[in-house]
Amino acid sequence: MTRGHTRRPGYRPRLAAALVAWLAFAPIAVAPIAVANEIVRVVHTSSSTYTAAFAALDQGFFAAHGLDVRFSQTAINSNIPAALLSGSADIGGPSSAVMIQAVDGGLALLAIAGTGLAYPGGTNEAAVARPDAGIHAPADYIGRRVGVPGIGVITDIFFRYWLIANHVDPAKVIYAEVANPQQYDALRGGGVDAVAANDPQLFRLIRSGVGVEAGRFLDALPGAIPIIVYAVTPDYAARHRATVLAFQAAHREGVAYVEQHPDEARAILARHLHLSDEVVKDMEMPKYQADIAPEQIGRMIDIMQRLNMLQSHPDPAALVFR
């Protein structure tokens, strides 16, 4: 449990070690290879923002572009950069914040595609308080215990930025790390006064009555920001440029599919993340964007600098695959 300014997650040393190992064995750049049913290992976490890629797999879009995409799920998003650098995954889905912090820490990554967007007016992330907590406005969080999915993760960052935008010092709030699956029990048992939640957990908390909405913190954002990005190492991008382009094309088709078939998109999400139909049937699906604009990454960098999370100011344009 922490009180005070946002501190960096503890994965930075792990990422630095992975970078050293990667540099020691990194081959020189070679010409892009052709795509021919190439196996592409994609690592992700549990989030509805990956649905378009799941759809691209189920609907055969990846296969049509010559890719044999194989998904694997990890519990901790901040482990994804290390998985890319170690070669245990080809493409990863870190949050934009995790990618930026990895680059700030000296790791080389490129965003090749976007997923779901966080944007002012979005309702798939929000603060949820116990009904008896008496939390109705940002100032009510002072001195209260708030569960976040992880210190320094993107939901935590957005919540703290919302407090600042509403003239509340985030240092006056007590934070506890409560993983998404444990937020329901933490609220019901009184272990926290509120949680910063995202879908699909957000919908469950409110629908069950264990919590009430107590702040739409996405409204404080200066514009659209990618929640999750698909990222690769520059070495992989150079050696497998045709593969990256094929992934981008198939993912765009996946985005178009989930936008045109929202009910099937929910079924795809439930199938891949092993969720019940009850959880996803009325859930608001993310607003998807297949391509990434550097200015969107720049907004995330600005927010993280406001929260003193970065040692440098990464160039947004240098973080996007071209």
Secondary structure as a PSIPRED ss2 file (coil, helix, strand):
# PSIPRED VFORMAT (PSIPRED V4.0)

   1 M C   1.000  0.000  0.000
   2 T E   0.000  0.000  1.000
   3 R E   0.000  0.000  1.000
   4 G C   1.000  0.000  0.000
   5 H C   1.000  0.000  0.000
   6 T C   1.000  0.000  0.000
   7 R C   1.000  0.000  0.000
   8 R C   1.000  0.000  0.000
   9 P C   1.000  0.000  0.000
  10 G C   1.000  0.000  0.000
  11 Y C   1.000  0.000  0.000
  12 R H   0.000  1.000  0.000
  13 P H   0.000  1.000  0.000
  14 R H   0.000  1.000  0.000
  15 L H   0.000  1.000  0.000
  16 A H   0.000  1.000  0.000
  17 A H   0.000  1.000  0.000
  18 A H   0.000  1.000  0.000
  19 L H   0.000  1.000  0.000
  20 V H   0.000  1.000  0.000
  21 A H   0.000  1.000  0.000
  22 W H   0.000  1.000  0.000
  23 L H   0.000  1.000  0.000
  24 A H   0.000  1.000  0.000
  25 F H   0.000  1.000  0.000
  26 A C   1.000  0.000  0.000
  27 P C   1.000  0.000  0.000
  28 I C   1.000  0.000  0.000
  29 A C   1.000  0.000  0.000
  30 V C   1.000  0.000  0.000
  31 A C   1.000  0.000  0.000
  32 P C   1.000  0.000  0.000
  33 I C   1.000  0.000  0.000
  34 A C   1.000  0.000  0.000
  35 V C   1.000  0.000  0.000
  36 A C   1.000  0.000  0.000
  37 N C   1.000  0.000  0.000
  38 E E   0.000  0.000  1.000
  39 I E   0.000  0.000  1.000
  40 V E   0.000  0.000  1.000
  41 R E   0.000  0.000  1.000
  42 V E   0.000  0.000  1.000
  43 V E   0.000  0.000  1.000
  44 H E   0.000  0.000  1.000
  45 T C   1.000  0.000  0.000
  46 S C   1.000  0.000  0.000
  47 S C   1.000  0.000  0.000
  48 S H   0.000  1.000  0.000
  49 T H   0.000  1.000  0.000
  50 Y H   0.000  1.000  0.000
  51 T H   0.000  1.000  0.000
  52 A H   0.000  1.000  0.000
  53 A H   0.000  1.000  0.000
  54 F H   0.000  1.000  0.000
  55 A H   0.000  1.000  0.000
  56 A H   0.000  1.000  0.000
  57 L H   0.000  1.000  0.000
  58 D H   0.000  1.000  0.000
  59 Q C   1.000  0.000  0.000
  60 G C   1.000  0.000  0.000
  61 F H   0.000  1.000  0.000
  62 F H   0.000  1.000  0.000
  63 A H   0.000  1.000  0.000
  64 A H   0.000  1.000  0.000
  65 H C   1.000  0.000  0.000
  66 G C   1.000  0.000  0.000
  67 L E   0.000  0.000  1.000
  68 D E   0.000  0.000  1.000
  69 V E   0.000  0.000  1.000
  70 R E   0.000  0.000  1.000
  71 F E   0.000  0.000  1.000
  72 S E   0.000  0.000  1.000
  73 Q E   0.000  0.000  1.000
  74 T C   1.000  0.000  0.000
  75 A C   1.000  0.000  0.000
  76 I C   1.000  0.000  0.000
  77 N H   0.000  1.000  0.000
  78 S H   0.000  1.000  0.000
  79 N H   0.000  1.000  0.000
  80 I H   0.000  1.000  0.000
  81 P H   0.000  1.000  0.000
  82 A H   0.000  1.000  0.000
  83 A H   0.000  1.000  0.000
  84 L H   0.000  1.000  0.000
  85 L H   0.000  1.000  0.000
  86 S H   0.000  1.000  0.000
  87 G C   1.000  0.000  0.000
  88 S C   1.000  0.000  0.000
  89 A C   1.000  0.000  0.000
  90 D C   1.000  0.000  0.000
  91 I E   0.000  0.000  1.000
  92 G E   0.000  0.000  1.000
  93 G C   1.000  0.000  0.000
  94 P C   1.000  0.000  0.000
  95 S E   0.000  0.000  1.000
  96 S H   0.000  1.000  0.000
  97 A H   0.000  1.000  0.000
  98 V H   0.000  1.000  0.000
  99 M H   0.000  1.000  0.000
 100 I H   0.000  1.000  0.000
 101 Q H   0.000  1.000  0.000
 102 A H   0.000  1.000  0.000
 103 V H   0.000  1.000  0.000
 104 D H   0.000  1.000  0.000
 105 G C   1.000  0.000  0.000
 106 G C   1.000  0.000  0.000
 107 L C   1.000  0.000  0.000
 108 A C   1.000  0.000  0.000
 109 L C   1.000  0.000  0.000
 110 L E   0.000  0.000  1.000
 111 A E   0.000  0.000  1.000
 112 I E   0.000  0.000  1.000
 113 A E   0.000  0.000  1.000
 114 G E   0.000  0.000  1.000
 115 T C   1.000  0.000  0.000
 116 G E   0.000  0.000  1.000
 117 L E   0.000  0.000  1.000
 118 A E   0.000  0.000  1.000
 119 Y C   1.000  0.000  0.000
 120 P C   1.000  0.000  0.000
 121 G C   1.000  0.000  0.000
 122 G C   1.000  0.000  0.000
 123 T C   1.000  0.000  0.000
 124 N C   1.000  0.000  0.000
 125 E E   0.000  0.000  1.000
 126 A E   0.000  0.000  1.000
 127 A E   0.000  0.000  1.000
 128 V E   0.000  0.000  1.000
 129 A E   0.000  0.000  1.000
 130 R C   1.000  0.000  0.000
 131 P C   1.000  0.000  0.000
 132 D C   1.000  0.000  0.000
 133 A C   1.000  0.000  0.000
 134 G C   1.000  0.000  0.000
 135 I C   1.000  0.000  0.000
 136 H C   1.000  0.000  0.000
 137 A C   1.000  0.000  0.000
 138 P H   0.000  1.000  0.000
 139 A H   0.000  1.000  0.000
 140 D H   0.000  1.000  0.000
 141 Y H   0.000  1.000  0.000
 142 I C   1.000  0.000  0.000
 143 G C   1.000  0.000  0.000
 144 R C   1.000  0.000  0.000
 145 R E   0.000  0.000  1.000
 146 V E   0.000  0.000  1.000
 147 G E   0.000  0.000  1.000
 148 V E   0.000  0.000  1.000
 149 P C   1.000  0.000  0.000
 150 G C   1.000  0.000  0.000
 151 I C   1.000  0.000  0.000
 152 G C   1.000  0.000  0.000
 153 V C   1.000  0.000  0.000
 154 I H   0.000  1.000  0.000
 155 T H   0.000  1.000  0.000
 156 D H   0.000  1.000  0.000
 157 I H   0.000  1.000  0.000
 158 F H   0.000  1.000  0.000
 159 F H   0.000  1.000  0.000
 160 R H   0.000  1.000  0.000
 161 Y H   0.000  1.000  0.000
 162 W H   0.000  1.000  0.000
 163 L H   0.000  1.000  0.000
 164 I H   0.000  1.000  0.000
 165 A H   0.000  1.000  0.000
 166 N C   1.000  0.000  0.000
 167 H C   1.000  0.000  0.000
 168 V C   1.000  0.000  0.000
 169 D C   1.000  0.000  0.000
 170 P H   0.000  1.000  0.000
 171 A H   0.000  1.000  0.000
 172 K H   0.000  1.000  0.000
 173 V C   1.000  0.000  0.000
 174 I E   0.000  0.000  1.000
 175 Y E   0.000  0.000  1.000
 176 A E   0.000  0.000  1.000
 177 E E   0.000  0.000  1.000
 178 V C   1.000  0.000  0.000
 179 A C   1.000  0.000  0.000
 180 N H   0.000  1.000  0.000
 181 P H   0.000  1.000  0.000
 182 Q H   0.000  1.000  0.000
 183 Q H   0.000  1.000  0.000
 184 Y H   0.000  1.000  0.000
 185 D H   0.000  1.000  0.000
 186 A H   0.000  1.000  0.000
 187 L H   0.000  1.000  0.000
 188 R H   0.000  1.000  0.000
 189 G C   1.000  0.000  0.000
 190 G C   1.000  0.000  0.000
 191 G C   1.000  0.000  0.000
 192 V C   1.000  0.000  0.000
 193 D C   1.000  0.000  0.000
 194 A E   0.000  0.000  1.000
 195 V E   0.000  0.000  1.000
 196 A E   0.000  0.000  1.000
 197 A E   0.000  0.000  1.000
 198 N E   0.000  0.000  1.000
 199 D C   1.000  0.000  0.000
 200 P C   1.000  0.000  0.000
 201 Q H   0.000  1.000  0.000
 202 L H   0.000  1.000  0.000
 203 F H   0.000  1.000  0.000
 204 R H   0.000  1.000  0.000
 205 L H   0.000  1.000  0.000
 206 I H   0.000  1.000  0.000
 207 R H   0.000  1.000  0.000
 208 S H   0.000  1.000  0.000
 209 G C   1.000  0.000  0.000
 210 V C   1.000  0.000  0.000
 211 G C   1.000  0.000  0.000
 212 V E   0.000  0.000  1.000
 213 E E   0.000  0.000  1.000
 214 A C   1.000  0.000  0.000
 215 G C   1.000  0.000  0.000
 216 R C   1.000  0.000  0.000
 217 F H   0.000  1.000  0.000
 218 L H   0.000  1.000  0.000
 219 D H   0.000  1.000  0.000
 220 A H   0.000  1.000  0.000
 221 L C   1.000  0.000  0.000
 222 P C   1.000  0.000  0.000
 223 G C   1.000  0.000  0.000
 224 A C   1.000  0.000  0.000
 225 I E   0.000  0.000  1.000
 226 P E   0.000  0.000  1.000
 227 I C   1.000  0.000  0.000
 228 I E   0.000  0.000  1.000
 229 V E   0.000  0.000  1.000
 230 Y E   0.000  0.000  1.000
 231 A E   0.000  0.000  1.000
 232 V E   0.000  0.000  1.000
 233 T C   1.000  0.000  0.000
 234 P H   0.000  1.000  0.000
 235 D H   0.000  1.000  0.000
 236 Y H   0.000  1.000  0.000
 237 A H   0.000  1.000  0.000
 238 A H   0.000  1.000  0.000
 239 R H   0.000  1.000  0.000
 240 H C   1.000  0.000  0.000
 241 R H   0.000  1.000  0.000
 242 A H   0.000  1.000  0.000
 243 T H   0.000  1.000  0.000
 244 V H   0.000  1.000  0.000
 245 L H   0.000  1.000  0.000
 246 A H   0.000  1.000  0.000
 247 F H   0.000  1.000  0.000
 248 Q H   0.000  1.000  0.000
 249 A H   0.000  1.000  0.000
 250 A H   0.000  1.000  0.000
 251 H H   0.000  1.000  0.000
 252 R H   0.000  1.000  0.000
 253 E H   0.000  1.000  0.000
 254 G H   0.000  1.000  0.000
 255 V H   0.000  1.000  0.000
 256 A H   0.000  1.000  0.000
 257 Y H   0.000  1.000  0.000
 258 V H   0.000  1.000  0.000
 259 E H   0.000  1.000  0.000
 260 Q H   0.000  1.000  0.000
 261 H C   1.000  0.000  0.000
 262 P H   0.000  1.000  0.000
 263 D H   0.000  1.000  0.000
 264 E H   0.000  1.000  0.000
 265 A H   0.000  1.000  0.000
 266 R H   0.000  1.000  0.000
 267 A H   0.000  1.000  0.000
 268 I H   0.000  1.000  0.000
 269 L H   0.000  1.000  0.000
 270 A H   0.000  1.000  0.000
 271 R H   0.000  1.000  0.000
 272 H H   0.000  1.000  0.000
 273 L H   0.000  1.000  0.000
 274 H C   1.000  0.000  0.000
 275 L C   1.000  0.000  0.000
 276 S C   1.000  0.000  0.000
 277 D H   0.000  1.000  0.000
 278 E H   0.000  1.000  0.000
 279 V H   0.000  1.000  0.000
 280 V H   0.000  1.000  0.000
 281 K C   1.000  0.000  0.000
 282 D C   1.000  0.000  0.000
 283 M C   1.000  0.000  0.000
 284 E C   1.000  0.000  0.000
 285 M C   1.000  0.000  0.000
 286 P C   1.000  0.000  0.000
 287 K E   0.000  0.000  1.000
 288 Y E   0.000  0.000  1.000
 289 Q C   1.000  0.000  0.000
 290 A C   1.000  0.000  0.000
 291 D C   1.000  0.000  0.000
 292 I C   1.000  0.000  0.000
 293 A C   1.000  0.000  0.000
 294 P H   0.000  1.000  0.000
 295 E H   0.000  1.000  0.000
 296 Q H   0.000  1.000  0.000
 297 I H   0.000  1.000  0.000
 298 G H   0.000  1.000  0.000
 299 R H   0.000  1.000  0.000
 300 M H   0.000  1.000  0.000
 301 I H   0.000  1.000  0.000
 302 D H   0.000  1.000  0.000
 303 I H   0.000  1.000  0.000
 304 M H   0.000  1.000  0.000
 305 Q H   0.000  1.000  0.000
 306 R H   0.000  1.000  0.000
 307 L C   1.000  0.000  0.000
 308 N C   1.000  0.000  0.000
 309 M C   1.000  0.000  0.000
 310 L C   1.000  0.000  0.000
 311 Q C   1.000  0.000  0.000
 312 S C   1.000  0.000  0.000
 313 H C   1.000  0.000  0.000
 314 P C   1.000  0.000  0.000
 315 D C   1.000  0.000  0.000
 316 P H   0.000  1.000  0.000
 317 A H   0.000  1.000  0.000
 318 A H   0.000  1.000  0.000
 319 L H   0.000  1.000  0.000
 320 V E   0.000  0.000  1.000
 321 F C   1.000  0.000  0.000
 322 R C   1.000  0.000  0.000
